[in-house]
Amino acid sequence: MVDTICGVFDELKPEHAPHQKLKAFVKDRPGHDRRFAIDGSKIKSELCWSPKYSFDEGMRKTIQWYLDNSVWCENVTSGKYQRERLGTA
């Protein structure tokens, strides 16, 4: 997922590329990123639901929304939450 996000940012914000340089592995969660997978077969078979967008297209649309709404993002993060890492205590 992180590689996809970095790739989209490389296309949308090439002046800061490569965004892969921002990726860092965290000591307290070794292997965490490789452990989780999504199997959408149950929701498809039981509810006849499938996503409107592919994963890559959905990520691109989500990232573009955040870039287009940076003022909203700043308002959300300017209060109590200061983008610090949470849940480490």
Helices and strands as residue ranges (DSSP letters): H 2-12, G 14-16, G 19-22, H 32-35, H 41-47, H 55-68, H 70-77
